[in-house]
Amino acid sequence: MKVCDILKKQGCVEEEHIEKALRIQAGSKKPIGEILLEMGAVHEPDLRGALDLQTGLEAERYSAKTSFLEGIEPFSGLDATSLEEICETMEWKQFVPGETIQKEGLRAEFFYVLKNGLAKIFMEKGGEEQVVGFLGEGDFCGATAFLSDGIQPSTVVAIEQTLCLAQDEDSFKAMVALYPKIAGYFNELIIRQSKRIFSKLLATGTGAIAQVEPFLYTKRVKDLISPKQVFCARGDTLEEAARKLVGGNVGTAVVVDEDGRLAGTIGLRELVEAALLKGESAGQAIGPVIQKDCYVIDAEGYFFDALHEMMKRGREALIVVSGERIEGILTSSDLLKFRGREVLSLIRNIEEAKSFDVLHILRQDVENVLRTLITDGAVASHACKIVSELNDKIVKRVIRLSEGSLGAPPVPYVWLGLGSEGRKEQTLVTDQDNAILFDASSRNVNRGPTEDYFRALADRVVHGLDRCGFPLCKGNIMATNPRYFGDLPSWKGKASRWINLSAEKGEDLIDIYTFLDFRAVHGGEALEEDLRSHVIAEFRDNNASLRALAGPIITIPVPLGFFKNFLVEKNGKYKNTVNIKVNGLLPLTTCVKLLAYYGGVTEVNTLERIKKLSEKGIMPADRTDLIEQAFETFLALKIHNNLNSLDQGRDFSNSINPAHLNTKQKQLLKDAFLAVSEVQKITKDVLKVIVND
């Protein structure tokens, strides 16, 4: 790049001055920079900077492109000849801060690989930028457009001086066609990027309530951990460990063994207990006081993953790893620095609540958390998991308060969540679907009083949850209903009757579909696992029941016409709308559920079931991404529709008017309905369902 071009891009000199200097240079042998300096058109520091940059660019331009690409996927596995042939189709391009690399809505010109620098990816919505992420060394842009309709889905702007390798469209497509590995890599990359940005496309601008940093839920764990990390060896003494902790100004350190593997953690609390309460000497090794009960999280995980793991495990710290390398400790304090305070403090408030009335207020805060998560870019399924964890905390607190008034339970029991609660896919204003299962197998159990206790407990919990903002189930699928109450033998008997009799007769289908999502929310998980093993075994011995349950679901029509246009309601309250639950979420989640029982999959969450089904080969691997994306689309639209209804004072519904969606949203919804057709066909083929026309 010429010096005058660099100066112009950096805004250091006017165009007219460059033209004048070029005319002067035509009759002189002076460098253009020197002429501009003599004219007073440029400052000397700016000129020196431009000359240094030009020198650097020239060095980069003539350096071996192969040495850069050979360390980047998907090029790293290519032989030298292939890599050189690809590099011949690429050229260096430099972008200054603020310069646009690609523009949303315009046709793509190049595929870029960033060599150095930093660029921002964003989309325009309502005249405002919605940041999707950032690109650094080894990242790409432009491939999405070349592999789809040629139009850039987002804008990329350089934040720092950014150097890229650029490849035109014809060369890129030829490369992809010639190397299947590269084609497969970019197809997977586009799917991952689509999952990252589609929540932005579905955003409806409902407004954030809590103060959560925008795009917080796209931050990675490696960016969250404190740079102050202290490591101790298992052979360190109490005094040595204390000096490391105090010197590093941290409360907890990772302990590694002789081979550098994770041995546990050690904190000031353990050191104080050992030295002051147990009288251990300062020279004793820390081995006996190491805390081995710790959990790990991948450094490439997201803020959401860390928050969810801390909530689920009840831990204040997680060990961060990159492969086998231990990076350090992520603490709840680290999350608080990134404004995760609302969620973490809400958990503590729920666990310390003294009454149902307090829990009712906190339940409303859970709604605000969901609103904030979605508004600030969380993927719908991630947001639902967070909300489900918070709702679980409320349920557990209601149970504890109820136990407090009744006394300790006489035998072990488990409180089961059913339906969307069981799948951890709750959104707004979710009514109750629950059951209670207790262990009355001991000979010392007094049957009558035991059942009386759990009936009273079920009544207190169900009505307590109602007071906390979880409405009673209109279908009476609750633990207060004798159908959803009993000990393990009675539950196994019910499950067997539902599977072997009711399903084939087409009776109690709603009850069966809802029950099959059961999950232990509180209490003995061993009871739940025993019941699940029984249900899986029953289906294994009677696939006809699965076919009977699948029949009504695979025949639910998707609301798309022959030319893929939306088939909307023609009249009535929901005129011009499509029902994304009845025609989308319900058939998708139910088909996945039935396939899961067919394959003996024990997971309950829909996305986790899809993953296991793919691993088992029951669901084609090349269709799972499409089905997962459809689930996310339906879920996100359902949440946004509910939030809009709440804001406008309308009744909740699952009906969407496609005319109110933008072009990209419409395409996502069409793709989602097409995916429902796919999963219905997969279910029909796998279960060998015969449909009578």
C-alpha positions as CSV (number, residue, x, y, z in Angstrom):
1,M,0.0,0.0,0.0
2,K,1.3,3.5,-0.9
3,V,2.2,5.9,1.9
4,C,-0.3,8.5,0.6
5,D,-3.1,5.9,0.6
6,I,-2.3,5.0,4.2
7,L,-2.3,8.6,5.3
8,K,-5.6,9.2,3.5
9,K,-7.3,6.1,5.1
10,Q,-6.0,7.3,8.5
11,G,-7.5,10.7,7.9
12,C,-4.1,12.4,8.3
13,V,-4.2,14.3,5.0
14,E,-6.8,15.8,2.6
15,E,-7.4,14.4,-0.8
16,E,-6.6,17.7,-2.5
17,H,-3.2,17.9,-0.8
18,I,-2.3,14.4,-2.1
19,E,-3.3,15.4,-5.6
20,K,-1.2,18.6,-5.4
21,A,1.8,16.6,-4.0
22,L,1.5,14.1,-6.8
23,R,1.7,16.9,-9.4
24,I,4.8,18.3,-7.7
25,Q,6.3,14.8,-7.6
26,A,5.8,14.4,-11.3
27,G,8.6,16.9,-11.9
28,S,10.7,15.8,-9.0
29,K,12.3,12.7,-7.6
30,K,11.4,13.5,-4.0
31,P,9.3,10.9,-2.0
32,I,5.6,11.8,-1.7
33,G,5.9,11.9,2.1
34,E,8.7,14.5,2.0
35,I,6.7,16.7,-0.3
36,L,3.6,16.5,1.9
37,L,5.7,17.4,4.9
38,E,7.2,20.4,3.1
39,M,3.7,21.5,2.1
40,G,2.7,21.4,5.8
41,A,-0.1,19.0,4.7
42,V,0.9,16.3,7.2
43,H,2.5,16.1,10.6
44,E,5.9,14.4,11.0
45,P,4.7,11.8,13.6
46,D,1.8,10.8,11.3
47,L,4.2,10.4,8.4
48,R,6.6,8.3,10.4
49,G,3.7,6.1,11.5
50,A,2.6,5.7,7.9
51,L,6.1,4.8,6.7
52,D,6.5,2.2,9.6
53,L,3.1,0.7,8.7
54,Q,4.1,0.6,5.0
55,T,7.3,-1.2,5.9
56,G,5.4,-3.7,8.0
57,L,2.9,-4.3,5.3
58,E,5.6,-4.9,2.7
59,A,7.2,-7.4,5.1
60,E,3.9,-9.2,5.6
61,R,3.1,-9.1,1.9
62,Y,6.3,-10.9,1.0
63,S,6.3,-13.3,4.0
64,A,5.2,-16.8,3.3
65,K,1.4,-17.0,3.4
66,T,1.7,-20.8,3.9
67,S,3.4,-20.3,7.3
68,F,0.4,-18.4,8.5
69,L,-2.3,-20.7,7.1
70,E,-0.7,-24.0,8.0
71,G,-1.4,-23.3,11.7
72,I,-5.1,-22.5,11.2
73,E,-8.0,-24.9,10.8
74,P,-9.1,-26.1,8.3
75,F,-5.9,-25.5,6.3
76,S,-3.5,-27.1,8.9
77,G,-4.1,-30.6,7.6
78,L,-3.3,-29.9,4.0
79,D,-0.1,-31.0,2.3
80,A,2.4,-28.3,1.3
81,T,1.5,-28.4,-2.4
82,S,-2.2,-27.9,-1.8
83,L,-1.5,-25.1,0.7
84,E,0.7,-23.3,-1.8
85,E,-1.9,-23.6,-4.5
86,I,-4.6,-22.1,-2.2
87,C,-2.2,-19.3,-1.1
88,E,-1.7,-18.3,-4.8
89,T,-5.4,-17.4,-4.9
90,M,-5.1,-15.0,-1.9
91,E,-3.7,-11.5,-1.4
92,W,-3.0,-9.4,1.6
93,K,-5.4,-6.6,2.4
94,Q,-5.0,-4.0,5.1
95,F,-7.8,-2.2,7.0
96,V,-7.4,0.8,9.2
97,P,-9.5,1.4,12.4
98,G,-13.1,2.2,11.4
99,E,-12.8,0.8,7.9
100,T,-15.6,-1.5,6.8
101,I,-14.4,-5.0,5.8
102,Q,-17.9,-6.3,4.8
103,K,-21.3,-4.6,4.9
104,E,-24.6,-6.2,5.9
105,G,-27.0,-6.6,3.0
106,L,-24.4,-6.1,0.2
107,R,-23.0,-8.8,-2.0
108,A,-19.8,-10.4,-0.7
109,E,-16.6,-9.7,-2.6
110,F,-14.0,-11.6,-0.6
111,F,-13.4,-14.3,1.9
112,Y,-11.1,-13.0,4.6
113,V,-8.7,-14.7,7.1
114,L,-7.5,-12.3,9.8
115,K,-3.7,-12.3,10.2
116,N,-3.6,-9.7,13.0
117,G,-5.7,-6.9,14.4
118,L,-9.3,-6.8,15.7
119,A,-12.7,-6.5,14.0
120,K,-16.2,-6.1,15.3
121,I,-19.2,-8.0,13.9
122,F,-22.6,-6.4,14.2
123,M,-26.1,-6.1,12.6
124,E,-28.3,-3.0,12.2
125,K,-31.7,-3.0,13.9
126,G,-33.8,0.1,14.3
127,G,-30.8,2.3,13.5
128,E,-28.8,0.7,16.3
129,E,-25.8,-1.6,16.2
130,Q,-26.3,-5.1,17.8
131,V,-22.9,-6.5,18.3
132,V,-22.6,-10.2,17.5
133,G,-18.9,-10.7,18.4
134,F,-15.4,-10.0,17.5
135,L,-12.8,-11.4,15.1
136,G,-9.1,-11.8,15.8
137,E,-6.1,-13.7,14.5
138,G,-7.1,-16.8,12.6
139,D,-10.8,-15.9,12.4
140,F,-12.8,-15.7,9.2
141,C,-15.5,-13.7,7.5
142,G,-17.2,-13.9,4.1
143,A,-17.6,-17.7,4.0
144,T,-21.3,-17.5,5.1
145,A,-22.3,-15.3,2.1
146,F,-20.3,-17.4,-0.5
147,L,-21.9,-20.6,0.7
148,S,-25.5,-19.2,0.8
149,D,-27.1,-16.4,-1.2
150,G,-24.0,-14.3,-1.6
151,I,-25.4,-11.5,0.6
152,Q,-23.5,-10.5,3.8
153,P,-25.5,-11.3,6.9
154,S,-23.6,-8.8,9.1
155,T,-21.2,-5.9,9.0
156,V,-17.6,-6.3,10.0
157,V,-15.5,-3.2,10.8
158,A,-11.9,-3.0,11.8
159,I,-11.3,-1.8,15.4
160,E,-7.5,-1.9,15.2
161,Q,-5.1,-2.0,12.2
162,T,-6.2,-5.3,10.7
163,L,-4.3,-7.4,8.1
164,C,-6.2,-10.1,6.2
165,L,-5.6,-12.7,3.5
166,A,-8.4,-12.1,1.0
167,Q,-9.8,-14.6,-1.6
168,D,-12.3,-13.8,-4.3
169,E,-15.6,-15.7,-4.7
170,D,-14.6,-17.9,-7.6
171,S,-11.4,-19.0,-5.9
172,F,-13.1,-19.7,-2.6
173,K,-15.8,-21.9,-4.3
174,A,-13.2,-23.7,-6.3
175,M,-11.2,-24.4,-3.1
176,V,-14.3,-25.7,-1.3
177,A,-15.2,-27.9,-4.2
178,L,-11.7,-29.3,-4.4
179,Y,-11.2,-30.0,-0.7
180,P,-14.1,-31.8,1.1
181,K,-12.5,-31.3,4.5
182,I,-12.5,-27.5,4.0
183,A,-16.1,-27.6,2.8
184,G,-17.2,-29.6,5.8
185,Y,-15.4,-27.3,8.2
186,F,-17.0,-24.1,6.8
187,N,-20.5,-25.7,6.8
188,E,-20.1,-26.5,10.5
189,L,-18.7,-23.0,11.1
190,I,-21.7,-21.4,9.5
191,I,-24.1,-23.5,11.6
192,R,-22.3,-22.4,14.8
193,Q,-22.3,-18.8,13.7
194,S,-26.0,-19.0,12.8
195,K,-26.8,-20.2,16.3
196,R,-24.8,-17.3,17.7
197,I,-26.6,-14.6,15.7
198,F,-30.1,-16.0,15.2
199,S,-31.2,-14.8,18.7
200,K,-30.3,-11.3,17.5
201,L,-32.5,-11.7,14.5
202,L,-35.4,-12.7,16.7
203,A,-34.9,-9.9,19.1
204,T,-38.0,-7.7,19.5
205,G,-36.6,-4.9,21.6
206,T,-38.7,-5.6,24.7
207,G,-36.2,-3.6,26.8
208,A,-33.9,-4.8,29.6
209,I,-35.1,-4.6,33.2
210,A,-32.0,-5.7,35.1
211,Q,-28.6,-4.2,34.5
212,V,-26.9,-7.0,32.6
213,E,-24.1,-6.1,30.3
214,P,-25.3,-6.4,26.6
215,F,-24.0,-9.6,25.0
216,L,-22.9,-10.8,28.4
217,Y,-24.0,-14.3,27.5
218,T,-21.6,-14.5,24.6
219,K,-18.5,-13.9,26.8
220,R,-16.3,-17.0,27.2
221,V,-15.1,-18.4,30.5
222,K,-11.4,-17.7,29.5
223,D,-12.3,-14.0,29.4
224,L,-14.0,-14.1,32.8
225,I,-11.3,-15.6,35.0
226,S,-9.1,-13.3,37.0
227,P,-5.5,-12.9,35.8
228,K,-4.5,-13.5,39.4
229,Q,-4.2,-17.3,39.6
230,V,-2.4,-19.2,42.4
231,F,-1.3,-22.8,42.1
232,C,-0.1,-25.1,44.9
233,A,1.6,-28.4,44.8
234,R,0.2,-31.3,46.8
235,G,3.5,-31.5,48.7
236,D,3.4,-27.8,49.8
237,T,3.2,-27.1,53.5
238,L,0.4,-25.2,55.2
239,E,2.7,-22.3,55.6
240,E,3.8,-22.3,51.9
241,A,0.2,-22.5,50.8
242,A,-0.8,-19.7,53.1
243,R,2.0,-17.5,51.8
244,K,1.0,-18.1,48.2
245,L,-2.7,-17.3,48.9
246,V,-1.9,-14.2,50.9
247,G,0.8,-13.1,48.5
248,G,-1.5,-13.5,45.5
249,N,-4.4,-11.9,47.3
250,V,-6.8,-14.7,46.5
251,G,-9.0,-16.9,48.6
252,T,-8.6,-20.2,46.8
253,A,-5.9,-21.9,44.8
254,V,-5.7,-24.9,42.5
255,V,-3.7,-27.8,43.8
256,V,-1.9,-30.0,41.3
257,D,-0.1,-33.4,41.8
258,E,3.4,-34.4,40.8
259,D,2.3,-34.8,37.1
260,G,0.5,-31.5,37.0
261,R,-2.9,-33.0,37.1
262,L,-5.8,-31.6,39.2
263,A,-5.7,-32.7,42.8
264,G,-8.3,-30.4,44.2
265,T,-8.4,-26.9,45.7
266,I,-7.1,-25.3,48.9
267,G,-8.5,-22.1,50.5
268,L,-7.8,-19.9,53.4
269,R,-10.7,-21.5,55.2
270,E,-9.1,-25.0,55.1
271,L,-5.8,-23.6,56.2
272,V,-7.3,-21.8,59.2
273,E,-9.3,-24.9,60.2
274,A,-6.2,-27.1,60.0
275,A,-3.9,-24.7,61.9
276,L,-6.2,-23.2,64.5
277,L,-9.0,-25.7,65.1
278,K,-7.1,-29.0,64.5
279,G,-3.7,-27.8,65.7
280,E,-1.8,-29.0,62.7
281,S,1.8,-27.7,62.4
282,A,2.7,-25.1,59.8
283,G,5.2,-27.6,58.3
284,Q,2.6,-30.2,57.5
285,A,1.8,-31.0,53.9
286,I,-1.5,-29.7,52.6
287,G,-2.5,-33.1,51.1
288,P,-4.9,-34.2,53.9
289,V,-6.8,-30.8,53.8
290,I,-7.2,-30.5,50.1
291,Q,-10.8,-30.1,48.9
292,K,-11.3,-32.8,46.3
293,D,-15.0,-32.2,45.7
294,C,-14.6,-29.7,42.8
295,Y,-16.1,-29.3,39.3
296,V,-14.4,-28.3,36.0
297,I,-15.6,-26.1,33.1
298,D,-14.0,-25.7,29.7
299,A,-12.3,-22.4,29.0
300,E,-14.1,-22.1,25.7
301,G,-17.5,-22.3,27.5
302,Y,-19.7,-19.3,27.9
303,F,-20.8,-17.1,30.8
304,F,-24.1,-18.9,30.7
305,D,-22.4,-22.3,31.1
306,A,-20.5,-21.2,34.2
307,L,-23.6,-19.5,35.7
308,H,-25.7,-22.6,35.1
309,E,-23.0,-25.0,36.5
310,M,-22.6,-22.9,39.7
311,M,-26.4,-22.9,40.1
312,K,-26.8,-26.6,39.5
313,R,-23.8,-27.7,41.6
314,G,-24.3,-25.2,44.4
315,R,-20.6,-24.1,44.1
316,E,-18.9,-20.8,44.4
317,A,-16.0,-21.8,42.2
318,L,-15.2,-23.9,39.1
319,I,-11.8,-25.2,37.8
320,V,-11.2,-23.8,34.3
321,V,-9.4,-26.2,31.9
322,S,-8.3,-26.1,28.3
323,G,-8.0,-29.7,27.3
324,E,-5.6,-31.1,29.9
325,R,-4.2,-27.7,30.8
326,I,-5.5,-26.2,34.0
327,E,-6.1,-22.4,33.6
328,G,-7.2,-21.5,37.1
329,I,-10.3,-20.9,39.1
330,L,-13.5,-19.1,38.1
331,T,-15.3,-17.8,41.2
332,S,-18.8,-16.3,41.7
333,S,-16.9,-13.0,42.4
334,D,-15.6,-13.1,38.9
335,L,-19.1,-13.4,37.6
336,L,-20.3,-10.6,39.7
337,K,-17.7,-8.3,38.1
338,F,-19.4,-8.9,34.8
339,R,-22.8,-8.0,36.2
340,G,-24.1,-11.4,36.9
341,R,-25.1,-10.1,40.3
342,E,-28.9,-10.2,39.7
343,V,-29.0,-13.9,39.0
344,L,-26.6,-15.0,41.8
345,S,-28.2,-12.8,44.4
346,L,-31.6,-14.0,43.4
347,I,-30.6,-17.6,44.1
348,R,-29.5,-16.6,47.6
349,N,-32.7,-14.7,48.2
350,I,-34.8,-17.7,47.2
351,E,-32.9,-20.1,49.4
352,E,-33.3,-17.8,52.4
353,A,-37.0,-16.9,51.8
354,K,-39.1,-17.3,54.9
355,S,-42.6,-17.4,53.4
356,F,-44.6,-18.1,50.2
357,D,-45.3,-14.3,49.9
358,V,-41.6,-13.6,49.7
359,L,-41.2,-16.3,47.1
360,H,-44.0,-14.8,45.1
361,I,-42.1,-11.6,44.8
362,L,-38.9,-13.4,43.8
363,R,-40.9,-15.4,41.2
364,Q,-41.6,-12.1,39.5
365,D,-37.9,-11.4,39.5
366,V,-37.4,-14.6,37.6
367,E,-39.6,-13.2,34.9
368,N,-37.3,-10.2,34.7
369,V,-34.3,-12.4,34.5
370,L,-35.8,-14.2,31.5
371,R,-36.6,-10.8,29.8
372,T,-33.1,-9.6,30.4
373,L,-31.4,-12.8,29.2
374,I,-33.3,-12.8,25.9
375,T,-33.0,-9.0,25.3
376,D,-29.2,-9.2,25.8
377,G,-28.6,-12.0,23.4
378,A,-28.9,-15.3,25.3
379,V,-29.9,-18.3,23.2
380,A,-33.5,-19.3,24.0
381,S,-32.6,-22.8,25.3
382,H,-29.9,-21.3,27.6
383,A,-32.3,-18.8,29.0
384,C,-34.9,-21.5,29.7
385,K,-32.3,-23.5,31.5
386,I,-31.4,-20.6,33.7
387,V,-35.1,-19.9,34.4
388,S,-35.8,-23.6,35.1
389,E,-32.9,-23.7,37.6
390,L,-34.4,-20.6,39.3
391,N,-37.8,-22.2,39.3
392,D,-36.4,-25.4,40.7
393,K,-34.9,-23.3,43.6
394,I,-38.4,-21.9,44.3
395,V,-40.0,-25.4,44.2
396,K,-37.3,-26.7,46.6
397,R,-37.8,-23.8,49.0
398,V,-41.6,-24.3,48.9
399,I,-41.0,-28.0,49.7
400,R,-38.6,-27.2,52.6
401,L,-41.1,-24.7,54.0
402,S,-43.9,-27.3,53.7
403,E,-41.7,-29.9,55.4
404,G,-41.0,-27.4,58.2
405,S,-44.7,-27.2,59.0
406,L,-45.3,-31.0,58.7
407,G,-42.1,-32.4,60.2
408,A,-39.5,-34.5,58.6
409,P,-40.7,-37.0,55.9
410,P,-41.1,-40.5,57.3
411,V,-39.4,-42.2,54.3
412,P,-37.3,-41.1,51.3
413,Y,-39.3,-39.5,48.4
414,V,-38.8,-37.5,45.2
415,W,-40.8,-34.6,43.8
416,L,-41.0,-35.0,40.1
417,G,-41.3,-32.2,37.5
418,L,-43.3,-33.2,34.4
419,G,-43.8,-31.7,30.9
420,S,-41.8,-28.6,30.1
421,E,-40.7,-28.4,33.8
422,G,-39.3,-31.9,33.5
423,R,-37.5,-31.0,30.2
424,K,-36.1,-27.7,31.7
425,E,-37.8,-25.8,29.0
426,Q,-40.0,-23.5,31.0
427,T,-40.8,-20.0,29.8
428,L,-43.3,-17.5,31.2
429,V,-46.4,-18.2,33.3
430,T,-45.9,-22.0,33.3
431,D,-48.6,-23.8,35.2
432,Q,-47.8,-26.8,37.4
433,D,-47.1,-30.3,36.1
434,N,-45.8,-32.4,39.0
435,A,-46.0,-35.7,40.8
436,I,-44.7,-37.3,44.0
437,L,-43.1,-40.7,44.4
438,F,-42.1,-42.1,47.8
439,D,-40.4,-45.3,49.1
440,A,-42.6,-47.5,51.2
441,S,-40.6,-50.7,50.7
442,S,-39.3,-50.9,54.3
443,R,-41.1,-53.4,56.6
444,N,-41.1,-50.8,59.3
445,V,-43.2,-48.4,57.3
446,N,-46.7,-47.7,58.7
447,R,-48.5,-47.4,55.4
448,G,-51.5,-45.3,56.5
449,P,-49.7,-42.5,58.3
450,T,-47.0,-42.4,55.6
451,E,-49.5,-41.9,52.8
452,D,-51.3,-39.3,54.9
453,Y,-48.1,-37.4,55.4
454,F,-47.3,-37.2,51.6
455,R,-50.9,-36.3,50.8
456,A,-50.6,-33.4,53.2
457,L,-47.2,-32.5,51.8
458,A,-48.5,-32.6,48.2
459,D,-51.4,-30.4,49.1
460,R,-49.2,-27.8,50.9
461,V,-46.6,-27.8,48.1
462,V,-49.1,-27.5,45.2
463,H,-51.1,-24.7,46.8
464,G,-47.9,-23.1,48.0
465,L,-46.6,-23.0,44.4
466,D,-49.9,-21.5,43.3
467,R,-49.3,-18.7,45.9
468,C,-45.8,-18.2,44.5
469,G,-47.1,-17.6,40.9
470,F,-47.2,-21.1,39.5
471,P,-50.9,-21.6,38.5
472,L,-52.7,-24.9,39.2
473,C,-52.7,-27.2,36.2
474,K,-56.1,-27.0,34.3
475,G,-55.7,-30.7,33.4
476,N,-55.0,-31.6,37.1
477,I,-51.6,-33.1,36.4
478,M,-50.4,-32.5,39.9
479,A,-49.2,-34.4,42.9
480,T,-52.6,-33.8,44.6
481,N,-54.2,-36.0,42.0
482,P,-54.1,-39.7,43.0
483,R,-53.0,-40.5,39.4
484,Y,-49.8,-38.6,40.2
485,F,-49.2,-39.8,43.7
486,G,-47.9,-43.1,45.1
487,D,-45.0,-45.3,46.1
488,L,-42.6,-47.0,43.6
489,P,-44.7,-50.2,43.0
490,S,-47.8,-48.2,42.4
491,W,-46.0,-45.9,40.0
492,K,-44.5,-48.8,38.1
493,G,-48.0,-50.3,37.8
494,K,-49.4,-47.0,36.5
495,A,-46.6,-46.6,34.0
496,S,-47.1,-50.2,32.7
497,R,-50.9,-49.7,32.3
498,W,-50.4,-46.4,30.5
499,I,-47.8,-48.0,28.1
500,N,-49.4,-51.4,27.5
501,L,-53.1,-50.5,27.6
502,S,-53.9,-46.8,27.4
503,A,-51.5,-45.9,24.7
504,E,-52.6,-48.6,22.3
505,K,-56.3,-47.7,23.0
506,G,-55.6,-44.0,22.4
507,E,-56.6,-43.1,26.0
508,D,-55.0,-40.7,28.5
509,L,-52.6,-39.5,25.8
510,I,-52.0,-36.0,27.3
511,D,-51.2,-37.6,30.7
512,I,-48.8,-40.1,29.1
513,Y,-47.0,-37.5,27.0
514,T,-46.6,-35.2,30.0
515,F,-45.5,-38.0,32.3
516,L,-42.8,-39.2,30.0
517,D,-40.8,-36.0,30.7
518,F,-40.5,-36.7,34.4
519,R,-37.4,-35.4,36.2
520,A,-36.4,-35.4,39.9
521,V,-36.6,-31.8,41.1
522,H,-36.2,-32.5,44.8
523,G,-35.4,-35.6,46.8
524,G,-34.1,-39.1,46.1
525,E,-32.9,-39.4,42.5
526,A,-32.5,-43.2,42.9
527,L,-36.3,-43.5,43.0
528,E,-36.6,-41.5,39.8
529,E,-33.9,-43.6,38.1
530,D,-35.6,-46.8,39.1
531,L,-38.9,-45.7,37.6
532,R,-37.1,-44.5,34.4
533,S,-35.4,-47.9,34.0
534,H,-38.8,-49.5,34.4
535,V,-40.4,-47.3,31.7
536,I,-37.6,-47.8,29.2
537,A,-37.8,-51.5,29.7
538,E,-41.6,-51.5,29.1
539,F,-41.2,-49.6,25.9
540,R,-38.3,-52.0,24.8
541,D,-40.7,-54.9,25.2
542,N,-43.6,-53.1,23.6
543,N,-42.7,-50.9,20.6
544,A,-46.3,-51.0,19.5
545,S,-47.0,-48.5,22.3
546,L,-44.4,-46.1,20.9
547,R,-46.0,-46.4,17.4
548,A,-49.5,-45.7,19.0
549,L,-48.2,-42.6,20.8
550,A,-46.4,-41.4,17.6
551,G,-49.4,-41.8,15.3
552,P,-51.3,-38.6,16.4
553,I,-48.1,-36.6,16.5
554,I,-46.6,-37.4,13.1
555,T,-49.8,-36.5,11.4
556,I,-49.9,-32.9,12.8
557,P,-49.7,-30.8,9.7
558,V,-47.1,-28.0,9.4
559,P,-48.6,-24.7,8.3
560,L,-46.7,-24.4,5.0
561,G,-48.3,-24.5,1.5
562,F,-46.9,-26.1,-1.6
563,F,-44.8,-23.0,-2.4
564,K,-43.6,-22.8,1.3
565,N,-46.0,-20.0,2.0
566,F,-47.5,-19.8,5.5
567,L,-51.0,-21.3,6.0
568,V,-52.6,-19.0,8.5
569,E,-55.9,-19.2,10.4
570,K,-58.7,-17.7,8.1
571,N,-61.0,-16.4,10.8
572,G,-61.7,-16.2,14.5
573,K,-59.6,-14.8,17.4
574,Y,-56.3,-16.0,15.8
575,K,-57.0,-14.9,12.3
576,N,-53.8,-14.5,10.1
577,T,-51.6,-16.4,12.6
578,V,-49.9,-19.8,12.9
579,N,-49.6,-21.6,16.2
580,I,-45.9,-22.3,16.9
581,K,-46.6,-24.6,19.8
582,V,-49.3,-26.9,18.4
583,N,-47.7,-27.0,14.9
584,G,-44.1,-26.6,15.9
585,L,-42.8,-27.2,19.5
586,L,-45.3,-29.9,20.4
587,P,-44.6,-32.3,17.5
588,L,-40.9,-31.7,17.6
589,T,-40.4,-32.3,21.3
590,T,-42.8,-35.2,21.4
591,C,-41.2,-37.0,18.4
592,V,-37.8,-36.5,20.0
593,K,-39.1,-37.8,23.3
594,L,-40.6,-41.0,21.7
595,L,-37.4,-41.6,19.8
596,A,-35.4,-41.2,23.0
597,Y,-37.5,-43.9,24.8
598,Y,-37.0,-46.1,21.7
599,G,-33.3,-45.7,22.0
600,G,-33.1,-46.1,25.8
601,V,-31.9,-42.5,26.1
602,T,-32.2,-41.3,29.8
603,E,-31.8,-37.6,29.1
604,V,-35.0,-35.5,29.4
605,N,-34.0,-32.1,27.9
606,T,-34.9,-31.9,24.2
607,L,-31.5,-30.7,22.9
608,E,-29.7,-33.3,25.1
609,R,-32.0,-36.0,23.7
610,I,-31.3,-34.9,20.1
611,K,-27.5,-35.1,20.8
612,K,-27.8,-38.7,22.3
613,L,-30.1,-39.8,19.4
614,S,-27.5,-38.6,16.9
615,E,-24.7,-40.4,18.8
616,K,-26.7,-43.6,18.7
617,G,-27.4,-43.2,15.0
618,I,-31.2,-43.1,15.5
619,M,-31.4,-39.5,14.3
620,P,-29.3,-38.8,11.1
621,A,-26.3,-36.7,12.0
622,D,-26.8,-34.4,9.0
623,R,-30.3,-33.5,10.2
624,T,-29.6,-32.8,13.9
625,D,-28.4,-29.2,13.4
626,L,-31.5,-28.4,11.4
627,I,-33.8,-29.8,14.1
628,E,-31.8,-28.1,17.0
629,Q,-32.1,-24.8,15.2
630,A,-35.8,-25.3,14.7
631,F,-36.2,-25.9,18.4
632,E,-34.3,-22.8,19.3
633,T,-36.4,-20.7,16.8
634,F,-39.7,-21.9,18.2
635,L,-38.6,-21.4,21.7
636,A,-37.3,-17.9,21.1
637,L,-40.4,-16.8,19.2
638,K,-42.6,-18.2,22.0
639,I,-40.7,-16.3,24.6
640,H,-40.8,-13.0,22.7
641,N,-44.5,-13.5,21.9
642,N,-45.1,-14.0,25.6
643,L,-43.1,-10.9,26.6
644,N,-44.9,-8.8,24.1
645,S,-48.3,-10.0,25.3
646,L,-47.3,-9.2,28.8
647,D,-46.1,-5.7,27.8
648,Q,-49.4,-5.0,25.9
649,G,-51.7,-6.5,28.5
650,R,-52.9,-9.3,26.1
651,D,-53.7,-12.9,27.0
652,F,-50.8,-15.3,26.4
653,S,-51.0,-17.3,23.3
654,N,-48.6,-19.2,21.0
655,S,-50.0,-17.7,17.8
656,I,-47.7,-15.7,15.6
657,N,-48.6,-13.4,12.7
658,P,-45.9,-14.0,10.1
659,A,-46.7,-10.7,8.5
660,H,-45.2,-9.0,11.6
661,L,-41.8,-10.8,11.1
662,N,-39.0,-9.5,9.0
663,T,-37.7,-11.4,6.0
664,K,-35.0,-13.3,7.9
665,Q,-37.3,-14.1,10.8
666,K,-39.8,-15.5,8.3
667,Q,-37.2,-17.7,6.7
668,L,-36.1,-19.0,10.1
669,L,-39.7,-19.9,10.9
670,K,-40.2,-21.6,7.6
671,D,-37.0,-23.6,8.1
672,A,-38.2,-24.6,11.6
673,F,-41.5,-25.9,10.3
674,L,-39.7,-27.8,7.6
675,A,-37.5,-29.4,10.3
676,V,-40.7,-30.5,12.1
677,S,-41.7,-32.4,8.9
678,E,-38.2,-34.0,8.9
679,V,-38.4,-35.2,12.5
680,Q,-41.9,-36.5,11.9
681,K,-40.7,-38.5,9.0
682,I,-37.7,-39.8,11.0
683,T,-40.0,-40.9,13.8
684,K,-42.4,-42.6,11.3
685,D,-39.5,-44.5,9.7
686,V,-37.7,-45.4,12.9
687,L,-40.8,-46.6,14.7
688,K,-42.3,-48.1,11.6
689,V,-45.6,-46.2,12.0
690,I,-48.3,-47.0,9.6
691,V,-50.5,-44.0,8.8
692,N,-54.0,-44.6,7.5
693,D,-54.9,-42.1,4.8
